[in-house]
Amino acid sequence: MIIICWLAGTLGIHRMMMGYSNWWLMLLTAGGCGIWTLIDLINIITGKMGMEDGRPLEG
């Protein structure tokens, strides 16, 4: 998920794959001009952001 967020984070693809329903906001705003993408990337790396249903990211 780190790689997907790094490469296509501004499109919100990582949020769509994780089950979040607000992924389209990132698509419309280009990831909040990159700021939301950077925040998501840091949260994924540190383990603070998991799947929408509460499961942790594994792998």
Secondary structure, DSSP 4 states (H G I P E B T S, - for coil): -HHHHHHHGGGTHHHHHHT-TTHHHHHHHHHHHTHHHHHHHHHHHHT----TTSPPP--
